[in-house]
Amino acid sequence: MHRFLVSPDSIKDDTVYISGEDLKHMVQVLRFKAGDQLLVFDGTGFEHEVELISIEKNKAIGQIIKTFKPNTEPRTRVILFQGMPKSDKMEWIIQKTVELGVYQIIPMFTRYSVVRSKSKNTDGKLERWNRISREACKQSGRVVIPEVKKPLEYNQALEAWNSMALNESNGLSIPVFLYENESEKCLKDLLKCYNINCVKAIGVFIGPEGGFSEEEINLAKNYDIIPVGLGKRILRTETASIAALSIIMYEMGEFDL
């Protein structure tokens, strides 16, 4: 059954209104007509089974048949702090980590970031990044849309995580940063030290192509952020983010049916 994302204000009582590009796709490509059924979600955690009542010039109107909450959102919130990579790697990272279950993505400028806040207009990219997140959410069956936040400087990102952890009053928060020279503790082993059901949030810091500088590593340790490795090989930044999310989701049982 086809899924459509609408804004929360497009659902009123038991009626759904679909317009814009989704309406165009529905009519011109999928050839929907009155009586056809579809799925609709608004990013708040619920999904609706809908039957189309009518299709007009500027909107389609549907009747909600059933509302339910799919079991597609991870119990633990994973916040990815991603060092800004070059070219279009960020788009790839957003798409794949959203599919895997990331809760929020915060790009950050580090010492070795090729893309810098003063040389690139990242504000113009933010809308596209969040559009990619929405599309990945739609494709993967998720019902909560991960937000891609405005890029922060590295020290600001550390402070942002610190504030998040302090606000987690009902459970444990674990921060880690991936470090290619860490030879004693890997991410998988670290997660086995905790009762994963008690962990409410995991912050994952990943550097750009050049990794983290020694100064940045020491600063992270001052914030009690734990250095971990991902095995015997050095991974590209876009590979590391996907590998880290995969390990975390596996340990949380998110790959179980």
HUSULQUI-V722273 format. One record per backbone hydrogen bond with DSSP energy under -0.5 kcal/mol. CO is the residue of the C=O (numbers start at 1). NH is the residue of the N-H. Records with the same first field share a line. If there is no record, write none. Layout:
# HUSULQUI-V722273
CO=NH / NH
This chain:
# HUSULQUI-V722273
2=39
4=6 / 41
7=10
8=11
10=12 / 17
12=15
14=64
15=12
16=62
18=60
19=22 / 23
20=24
21=25
22=26
23=27
24=28 / 29
25=29 / 30
26=32
33=36
36=52
38=50
39=4
40=48
41=6
43=145
46=42
47=68
48=40 / 50
49=65 / 66
50=38
51=63
52=35
54=61
59=56
60=18
61=53 / 54
62=16
63=51
66=49
68=47 / 70
70=72
76=78
77=79 / 202
78=80 / 103 / 104
79=81 / 204
80=82 / 106
81=83 / 206
82=108
84=114
86=89
88=92
89=93
90=94
91=95
92=96
93=97
94=98
95=99
96=100
97=101 / 102
103=147
104=80
105=107 / 149
106=82
107=152
108=84 / 110
109=154
110=113
114=116
116=119 / 120
120=122
121=124
122=125 / 126
123=127
125=129
126=130
127=131
128=132
129=133
130=134
131=135
132=136
133=137
134=138
135=139
136=140
137=141 / 142
138=141
143=45
144=146
147=105 / 149
149=107
152=109
153=157
154=158
155=159
156=160
157=161
158=162
159=163
160=164
161=165
162=166
163=167
164=168
165=168
167=169
168=171
172=200 / 201
174=203
175=226
176=205
177=228
179=182
181=183
185=229
186=190
187=191
188=192
190=193
191=194
194=196
195=198
196=199
198=172 / 200
200=77
201=174
202=79 / 204
203=176 / 205
204=81 / 206
205=178
206=83
208=211
213=217
214=218
215=219
216=220
217=221
218=222
219=223
220=223 / 225
221=224
224=226
226=177
228=179
229=187
233=235
236=240
237=241
238=242
239=243
240=244
241=245
242=246
243=247
244=248
245=249
246=250
247=251
248=252
249=254 / 255
250=253
253=256
